[in-house]
Amino acid sequence: MWESGFRWFKDWYFPEGGLEGGQKLQANKPMDERHNCERIDATVKELTDFLDKNKDLLEKDIGKSAKQRAFKILNSLGIKTK
């Protein structure tokens, strides 16, 4: 979705008396270049914070795919990763 230009994501879940039904993912594209830049800046901060705060988890099997996706997005934005 990121590669298709979507820059804002939200998970929705509306329980109907229990846990039936799945989560819904909402994704939006920016209205203009200013909004695009704001969303990119927010995403870079969120991903770098995530990578910094979860180093132990990201080295385990459960976190490796999340780490790879974060690096892929950051690299696509020209942000150098280790």
Distance bins in CASP14 RR format, pairs under 12 A and 6 or more apart:
PFRMAT RR
TARGET T0000
AUTHOR 0000-0000-0000
RMODE 2
METHOD distances of the structure
MODEL  1
1 7 0 0 0 0 1 0 0 0 0 0 0
1 8 0 0 0 0 0 1 0 0 0 0 0
1 9 1 0 0 1 0 0 0 0 0 0 0
1 25 0 0 0 0 1 0 0 0 0 0 0
1 26 0 0 0 0 0 1 0 0 0 0 0
1 27 1 0 1 0 0 0 0 0 0 0 0
1 28 0 0 0 0 0 1 0 0 0 0 0
1 29 0 0 0 0 1 0 0 0 0 0 0
1 69 0 0 0 0 0 1 0 0 0 0 0
1 73 0 0 0 0 0 1 0 0 0 0 0
2 8 0 0 0 0 0 1 0 0 0 0 0
2 9 0 0 0 0 1 0 0 0 0 0 0
2 27 0 0 0 0 1 0 0 0 0 0 0
2 29 0 0 0 0 0 1 0 0 0 0 0
2 39 0 0 0 0 0 1 0 0 0 0 0
2 40 0 0 0 0 0 1 0 0 0 0 0
2 43 0 0 0 0 1 0 0 0 0 0 0
2 47 0 0 0 0 0 1 0 0 0 0 0
2 69 0 0 0 0 1 0 0 0 0 0 0
2 70 0 0 0 0 0 1 0 0 0 0 0
2 72 0 0 0 0 1 0 0 0 0 0 0
2 73 1 0 1 0 0 0 0 0 0 0 0
2 74 0 0 0 0 0 1 0 0 0 0 0
2 75 0 0 0 0 0 1 0 0 0 0 0
2 76 1 0 0 1 0 0 0 0 0 0 0
2 77 0 0 0 0 1 0 0 0 0 0 0
3 27 0 0 0 0 0 1 0 0 0 0 0
3 69 0 0 0 0 0 1 0 0 0 0 0
3 72 0 0 0 0 1 0 0 0 0 0 0
3 73 0 0 0 0 1 0 0 0 0 0 0
3 76 1 0 0 1 0 0 0 0 0 0 0
3 77 0 0 0 0 0 1 0 0 0 0 0
4 27 0 0 0 0 1 0 0 0 0 0 0
4 28 0 0 0 0 0 1 0 0 0 0 0
4 29 0 0 0 0 1 0 0 0 0 0 0
5 27 0 0 0 0 1 0 0 0 0 0 0
5 28 0 0 0 0 1 0 0 0 0 0 0
5 29 1 0 1 0 0 0 0 0 0 0 0
5 30 0 0 0 0 1 0 0 0 0 0 0
5 35 0 0 0 0 0 1 0 0 0 0 0
5 36 0 0 0 0 1 0 0 0 0 0 0
5 39 0 0 0 0 1 0 0 0 0 0 0
5 40 0 0 0 0 0 1 0 0 0 0 0
5 43 0 0 0 0 0 1 0 0 0 0 0
5 73 0 0 0 0 0 1 0 0 0 0 0
5 76 0 0 0 0 0 1 0 0 0 0 0
5 77 0 0 0 0 0 1 0 0 0 0 0
6 25 0 0 0 0 1 0 0 0 0 0 0
6 26 0 0 0 0 1 0 0 0 0 0 0
6 27 1 0 1 0 0 0 0 0 0 0 0
6 28 1 0 0 1 0 0 0 0 0 0 0
6 29 1 0 1 0 0 0 0 0 0 0 0
6 30 0 0 0 0 1 0 0 0 0 0 0
6 36 0 0 0 0 0 1 0 0 0 0 0
6 39 0 0 0 0 1 0 0 0 0 0 0
6 40 0 0 0 0 0 1 0 0 0 0 0
6 43 0 0 0 0 0 1 0 0 0 0 0
6 73 0 0 0 0 0 1 0 0 0 0 0
7 27 0 0 0 0 1 0 0 0 0 0 0
7 28 1 0 0 1 0 0 0 0 0 0 0
7 29 1 0 0 1 0 0 0 0 0 0 0
7 30 1 0 1 0 0 0 0 0 0 0 0
7 31 0 0 0 0 0 1 0 0 0 0 0
7 32 0 0 0 0 0 1 0 0 0 0 0
7 33 0 0 0 0 0 1 0 0 0 0 0
7 34 0 0 0 0 0 1 0 0 0 0 0
7 35 1 0 0 1 0 0 0 0 0 0 0
7 36 1 0 0 1 0 0 0 0 0 0 0
7 37 0 0 0 0 1 0 0 0 0 0 0
7 38 0 0 0 0 1 0 0 0 0 0 0
7 39 1 1 0 0 0 0 0 0 0 0 0
7 40 1 0 0 1 0 0 0 0 0 0 0
7 41 0 0 0 0 0 1 0 0 0 0 0
7 42 0 0 0 0 1 0 0 0 0 0 0
7 43 1 0 0 1 0 0 0 0 0 0 0
7 44 0 0 0 0 0 1 0 0 0 0 0
7 46 0 0 0 0 0 1 0 0 0 0 0
7 73 0 0 0 0 0 1 0 0 0 0 0
7 77 0 0 0 0 0 1 0 0 0 0 0
8 25 0 0 0 0 0 1 0 0 0 0 0
8 26 0 0 0 0 1 0 0 0 0 0 0
8 27 1 0 0 1 0 0 0 0 0 0 0
8 28 1 0 1 0 0 0 0 0 0 0 0
8 29 0 0 0 0 1 0 0 0 0 0 0
8 30 1 0 0 1 0 0 0 0 0 0 0
8 31 0 0 0 0 0 1 0 0 0 0 0
8 35 0 0 0 0 1 0 0 0 0 0 0
8 36 0 0 0 0 0 1 0 0 0 0 0
8 38 0 0 0 0 1 0 0 0 0 0 0
8 39 1 0 1 0 0 0 0 0 0 0 0
8 40 0 0 0 0 0 1 0 0 0 0 0
8 42 0 0 0 0 1 0 0 0 0 0 0
8 43 0 0 0 0 1 0 0 0 0 0 0
8 46 0 0 0 0 0 1 0 0 0 0 0
9 23 0 0 0 0 0 1 0 0 0 0 0
9 24 0 0 0 0 0 1 0 0 0 0 0
9 25 1 0 0 1 0 0 0 0 0 0 0
9 26 1 0 0 1 0 0 0 0 0 0 0
9 27 1 0 1 0 0 0 0 0 0 0 0
9 28 0 0 0 0 1 0 0 0 0 0 0
9 29 0 0 0 0 0 1 0 0 0 0 0
9 39 0 0 0 0 1 0 0 0 0 0 0
9 42 0 0 0 0 0 1 0 0 0 0 0
9 43 0 0 0 0 1 0 0 0 0 0 0
9 46 0 0 0 0 0 1 0 0 0 0 0
9 73 0 0 0 0 0 1 0 0 0 0 0
10 23 0 0 0 0 0 1 0 0 0 0 0
10 24 0 0 0 0 1 0 0 0 0 0 0
10 25 1 0 0 1 0 0 0 0 0 0 0
10 26 1 0 1 0 0 0 0 0 0 0 0
10 27 0 0 0 0 1 0 0 0 0 0 0
10 28 0 0 0 0 1 0 0 0 0 0 0
11 22 0 0 0 0 1 0 0 0 0 0 0
11 23 1 0 1 0 0 0 0 0 0 0 0
11 24 1 0 0 1 0 0 0 0 0 0 0
11 25 1 0 0 1 0 0 0 0 0 0 0
11 26 1 0 0 1 0 0 0 0 0 0 0
11 27 0 0 0 0 0 1 0 0 0 0 0
12 21 0 0 0 0 0 1 0 0 0 0 0
12 22 0 0 0 0 1 0 0 0 0 0 0
12 23 1 0 0 1 0 0 0 0 0 0 0
12 24 1 0 1 0 0 0 0 0 0 0 0
12 25 1 0 0 1 0 0 0 0 0 0 0
12 26 1 0 0 1 0 0 0 0 0 0 0
12 27 0 0 0 0 0 1 0 0 0 0 0
13 19 0 0 0 0 1 0 0 0 0 0 0
13 20 0 0 0 0 0 1 0 0 0 0 0
13 21 0 0 0 0 1 0 0 0 0 0 0
13 22 1 0 0 1 0 0 0 0 0 0 0
13 23 1 0 1 0 0 0 0 0 0 0 0
13 24 1 0 0 1 0 0 0 0 0 0 0
13 25 0 0 0 0 0 1 0 0 0 0 0
13 26 0 0 0 0 0 1 0 0 0 0 0
14 20 0 0 0 0 0 1 0 0 0 0 0
14 21 0 0 0 0 1 0 0 0 0 0 0
14 22 0 0 0 0 1 0 0 0 0 0 0
14 23 0 0 0 0 1 0 0 0 0 0 0
14 24 1 0 0 1 0 0 0 0 0 0 0
15 21 0 0 0 0 1 0 0 0 0 0 0
15 22 0 0 0 0 1 0 0 0 0 0 0
15 23 0 0 0 0 0 1 0 0 0 0 0
16 22 0 0 0 0 0 1 0 0 0 0 0
27 39 0 0 0 0 0 1 0 0 0 0 0
28 35 0 0 0 0 1 0 0 0 0 0 0
28 36 0 0 0 0 0 1 0 0 0 0 0
28 39 0 0 0 0 1 0 0 0 0 0 0
29 35 0 0 0 0 1 0 0 0 0 0 0
29 36 0 0 0 0 1 0 0 0 0 0 0
29 39 0 0 0 0 1 0 0 0 0 0 0
30 36 1 1 0 0 0 0 0 0 0 0 0
30 37 0 0 0 0 1 0 0 0 0 0 0
30 38 1 0 0 1 0 0 0 0 0 0 0
30 39 1 0 1 0 0 0 0 0 0 0 0
30 40 0 0 0 0 1 0 0 0 0 0 0
30 41 0 0 0 0 0 1 0 0 0 0 0
30 42 0 0 0 0 0 1 0 0 0 0 0
30 43 0 0 0 0 0 1 0 0 0 0 0
31 37 0 0 0 0 0 1 0 0 0 0 0
31 38 0 0 0 0 0 1 0 0 0 0 0
31 39 0 0 0 0 0 1 0 0 0 0 0
32 38 0 0 0 0 0 1 0 0 0 0 0
32 39 0 0 0 0 0 1 0 0 0 0 0
33 39 0 0 0 0 0 1 0 0 0 0 0
33 40 0 0 0 0 0 1 0 0 0 0 0
34 40 0 0 0 0 0 1 0 0 0 0 0
34 41 0 0 0 0 0 1 0 0 0 0 0
35 41 0 0 0 0 0 1 0 0 0 0 0
35 42 0 0 0 0 0 1 0 0 0 0 0
36 42 0 0 0 0 0 1 0 0 0 0 0
36 43 0 0 0 0 0 1 0 0 0 0 0
36 77 0 0 0 0 0 1 0 0 0 0 0
37 43 0 0 0 0 0 1 0 0 0 0 0
37 44 0 0 0 0 0 1 0 0 0 0 0
37 77 0 0 0 0 0 1 0 0 0 0 0
38 44 0 0 0 0 0 1 0 0 0 0 0
38 45 0 0 0 0 0 1 0 0 0 0 0
39 45 0 0 0 0 0 1 0 0 0 0 0
39 46 0 0 0 0 0 1 0 0 0 0 0
39 73 0 0 0 0 0 1 0 0 0 0 0
39 77 0 0 0 0 0 1 0 0 0 0 0
40 46 0 0 0 0 0 1 0 0 0 0 0
40 47 0 0 0 0 0 1 0 0 0 0 0
40 73 0 0 0 0 1 0 0 0 0 0 0
40 74 0 0 0 0 0 1 0 0 0 0 0
40 76 0 0 0 0 0 1 0 0 0 0 0
40 77 1 0 0 1 0 0 0 0 0 0 0
40 78 0 0 0 0 0 1 0 0 0 0 0
40 79 0 0 0 0 1 0 0 0 0 0 0
41 47 0 0 0 0 0 1 0 0 0 0 0
41 48 0 0 0 0 0 1 0 0 0 0 0
41 77 0 0 0 0 1 0 0 0 0 0 0
41 79 0 0 0 0 0 1 0 0 0 0 0
42 48 0 0 0 0 0 1 0 0 0 0 0
42 49 0 0 0 0 0 1 0 0 0 0 0
42 77 0 0 0 0 0 1 0 0 0 0 0
43 49 0 0 0 0 0 1 0 0 0 0 0
43 50 0 0 0 0 0 1 0 0 0 0 0
43 69 0 0 0 0 0 1 0 0 0 0 0
43 70 0 0 0 0 1 0 0 0 0 0 0
43 73 1 0 0 1 0 0 0 0 0 0 0
43 74 0 0 0 0 1 0 0 0 0 0 0
43 76 0 0 0 0 0 1 0 0 0 0 0
43 77 1 0 0 1 0 0 0 0 0 0 0
43 79 0 0 0 0 0 1 0 0 0 0 0
44 50 0 0 0 0 0 1 0 0 0 0 0
44 51 0 0 0 0 0 1 0 0 0 0 0
44 70 0 0 0 0 0 1 0 0 0 0 0
44 73 0 0 0 0 1 0 0 0 0 0 0
44 74 1 0 0 1 0 0 0 0 0 0 0
44 75 0 0 0 0 0 1 0 0 0 0 0
44 76 0 0 0 0 0 1 0 0 0 0 0
44 77 1 0 0 1 0 0 0 0 0 0 0
44 78 0 0 0 0 1 0 0 0 0 0 0
44 79 1 0 0 1 0 0 0 0 0 0 0
44 80 0 0 0 0 0 1 0 0 0 0 0
44 81 0 0 0 0 0 1 0 0 0 0 0
45 51 0 0 0 0 0 1 0 0 0 0 0
45 52 0 0 0 0 0 1 0 0 0 0 0
45 53 0 0 0 0 0 1 0 0 0 0 0
45 74 0 0 0 0 0 1 0 0 0 0 0
45 77 0 0 0 0 0 1 0 0 0 0 0
45 79 0 0 0 0 0 1 0 0 0 0 0
46 52 0 0 0 0 0 1 0 0 0 0 0
46 53 0 0 0 0 0 1 0 0 0 0 0
46 54 0 0 0 0 0 1 0 0 0 0 0
46 70 0 0 0 0 1 0 0 0 0 0 0
46 73 0 0 0 0 0 1 0 0 0 0 0
46 74 0 0 0 0 0 1 0 0 0 0 0
47 53 0 0 0 0 0 1 0 0 0 0 0
47 54 0 0 0 0 0 1 0 0 0 0 0
47 58 0 0 0 0 0 1 0 0 0 0 0
47 66 0 0 0 0 1 0 0 0 0 0 0
47 67 0 0 0 0 0 1 0 0 0 0 0
47 68 0 0 0 0 0 1 0 0 0 0 0
47 69 0 0 0 0 1 0 0 0 0 0 0
47 70 1 0 1 0 0 0 0 0 0 0 0
47 71 0 0 0 0 1 0 0 0 0 0 0
47 72 0 0 0 0 0 1 0 0 0 0 0
47 73 1 0 0 1 0 0 0 0 0 0 0
47 74 1 0 1 0 0 0 0 0 0 0 0
47 75 0 0 0 0 0 1 0 0 0 0 0
47 76 0 0 0 0 0 1 0 0 0 0 0
47 77 0 0 0 0 1 0 0 0 0 0 0
47 79 0 0 0 0 1 0 0 0 0 0 0
47 81 0 0 0 0 1 0 0 0 0 0 0
48 54 0 0 0 0 0 1 0 0 0 0 0
48 70 0 0 0 0 1 0 0 0 0 0 0
48 71 0 0 0 0 0 1 0 0 0 0 0
48 73 0 0 0 0 0 1 0 0 0 0 0
48 74 1 0 0 1 0 0 0 0 0 0 0
48 77 0 0 0 0 0 1 0 0 0 0 0
48 79 1 0 0 1 0 0 0 0 0 0 0
48 80 0 0 0 0 0 1 0 0 0 0 0
48 81 0 0 0 0 1 0 0 0 0 0 0
48 82 0 0 0 0 0 1 0 0 0 0 0
49 55 0 0 0 0 0 1 0 0 0 0 0
49 70 0 0 0 0 0 1 0 0 0 0 0
49 74 0 0 0 0 0 1 0 0 0 0 0
50 57 0 0 0 0 1 0 0 0 0 0 0
50 58 0 0 0 0 1 0 0 0 0 0 0
50 63 0 0 0 0 0 1 0 0 0 0 0
50 66 1 0 0 1 0 0 0 0 0 0 0
50 67 0 0 0 0 1 0 0 0 0 0 0
50 69 0 0 0 0 0 1 0 0 0 0 0
50 70 1 0 0 1 0 0 0 0 0 0 0
50 71 0 0 0 0 0 1 0 0 0 0 0
50 73 0 0 0 0 0 1 0 0 0 0 0
50 74 0 0 0 0 0 1 0 0 0 0 0
51 57 0 0 0 0 0 1 0 0 0 0 0
51 58 1 0 0 1 0 0 0 0 0 0 0
51 59 0 0 0 0 0 1 0 0 0 0 0
51 63 0 0 0 0 0 1 0 0 0 0 0
51 66 0 0 0 0 1 0 0 0 0 0 0
51 67 1 0 0 1 0 0 0 0 0 0 0
51 68 0 0 0 0 0 1 0 0 0 0 0
51 69 0 0 0 0 0 1 0 0 0 0 0
51 70 1 0 1 0 0 0 0 0 0 0 0
51 71 0 0 0 0 1 0 0 0 0 0 0
51 73 0 0 0 0 0 1 0 0 0 0 0
51 74 0 0 0 0 1 0 0 0 0 0 0
51 79 0 0 0 0 0 1 0 0 0 0 0
51 81 1 0 0 1 0 0 0 0 0 0 0
51 82 0 0 0 0 1 0 0 0 0 0 0
52 58 0 0 0 0 1 0 0 0 0 0 0
52 67 0 0 0 0 0 1 0 0 0 0 0
52 70 0 0 0 0 0 1 0 0 0 0 0
52 81 0 0 0 0 0 1 0 0 0 0 0
52 82 0 0 0 0 0 1 0 0 0 0 0
53 70 0 0 0 0 0 1 0 0 0 0 0
54 60 0 0 0 0 1 0 0 0 0 0 0
54 62 0 0 0 0 0 1 0 0 0 0 0
54 63 1 0 0 1 0 0 0 0 0 0 0
54 64 0 0 0 0 0 1 0 0 0 0 0
54 66 0 0 0 0 1 0 0 0 0 0 0
54 67 0 0 0 0 1 0 0 0 0 0 0
54 70 0 0 0 0 1 0 0 0 0 0 0
55 63 0 0 0 0 0 1 0 0 0 0 0
55 67 0 0 0 0 1 0 0 0 0 0 0
55 82 0 0 0 0 0 1 0 0 0 0 0
56 62 0 0 0 0 0 1 0 0 0 0 0
56 63 0 0 0 0 1 0 0 0 0 0 0
56 67 0 0 0 0 0 1 0 0 0 0 0
57 63 1 0 1 0 0 0 0 0 0 0 0
57 64 0 0 0 0 1 0 0 0 0 0 0
57 65 0 0 0 0 0 1 0 0 0 0 0
57 66 0 0 0 0 1 0 0 0 0 0 0
57 67 0 0 0 0 1 0 0 0 0 0 0
58 64 1 0 0 1 0 0 0 0 0 0 0
58 65 0 0 0 0 1 0 0 0 0 0 0
58 66 1 0 0 1 0 0 0 0 0 0 0
58 67 1 0 1 0 0 0 0 0 0 0 0
58 68 0 0 0 0 1 0 0 0 0 0 0
58 69 0 0 0 0 0 1 0 0 0 0 0
58 70 0 0 0 0 1 0 0 0 0 0 0
58 71 0 0 0 0 0 1 0 0 0 0 0
58 81 0 0 0 0 0 1 0 0 0 0 0
58 82 0 0 0 0 0 1 0 0 0 0 0
59 66 0 0 0 0 0 1 0 0 0 0 0
59 67 0 0 0 0 1 0 0 0 0 0 0
60 66 0 0 0 0 0 1 0 0 0 0 0
60 67 0 0 0 0 1 0 0 0 0 0 0
61 67 0 0 0 0 0 1 0 0 0 0 0
61 68 0 0 0 0 0 1 0 0 0 0 0
63 69 0 0 0 0 1 0 0 0 0 0 0
63 70 0 0 0 0 1 0 0 0 0 0 0
63 71 0 0 0 0 0 1 0 0 0 0 0
64 70 0 0 0 0 0 1 0 0 0 0 0
64 71 0 0 0 0 0 1 0 0 0 0 0
65 71 0 0 0 0 0 1 0 0 0 0 0
65 72 0 0 0 0 0 1 0 0 0 0 0
66 72 0 0 0 0 0 1 0 0 0 0 0
66 73 0 0 0 0 0 1 0 0 0 0 0
67 73 0 0 0 0 0 1 0 0 0 0 0
67 74 0 0 0 0 0 1 0 0 0 0 0
67 81 0 0 0 0 1 0 0 0 0 0 0
67 82 0 0 0 0 0 1 0 0 0 0 0
68 74 0 0 0 0 0 1 0 0 0 0 0
68 75 0 0 0 0 0 1 0 0 0 0 0
68 81 0 0 0 0 0 1 0 0 0 0 0
69 75 0 0 0 0 0 1 0 0 0 0 0
69 76 0 0 0 0 0 1 0 0 0 0 0
69 81 0 0 0 0 0 1 0 0 0 0 0
70 76 0 0 0 0 0 1 0 0 0 0 0
70 77 0 0 0 0 0 1 0 0 0 0 0
70 79 0 0 0 0 0 1 0 0 0 0 0
70 81 0 0 0 0 1 0 0 0 0 0 0
70 82 0 0 0 0 0 1 0 0 0 0 0
71 77 0 0 0 0 0 1 0 0 0 0 0
71 78 0 0 0 0 0 1 0 0 0 0 0
71 79 0 0 0 0 1 0 0 0 0 0 0
71 80 0 0 0 0 0 1 0 0 0 0 0
71 81 1 0 1 0 0 0 0 0 0 0 0
71 82 0 0 0 0 1 0 0 0 0 0 0
72 78 0 0 0 0 0 1 0 0 0 0 0
72 79 0 0 0 0 0 1 0 0 0 0 0
72 81 0 0 0 0 1 0 0 0 0 0 0
73 79 0 0 0 0 1 0 0 0 0 0 0
73 81 0 0 0 0 1 0 0 0 0 0 0
74 80 0 0 0 0 1 0 0 0 0 0 0
74 81 1 0 1 0 0 0 0 0 0 0 0
74 82 0 0 0 0 0 1 0 0 0 0 0
75 81 1 0 0 1 0 0 0 0 0 0 0
75 82 0 0 0 0 0 1 0 0 0 0 0
END
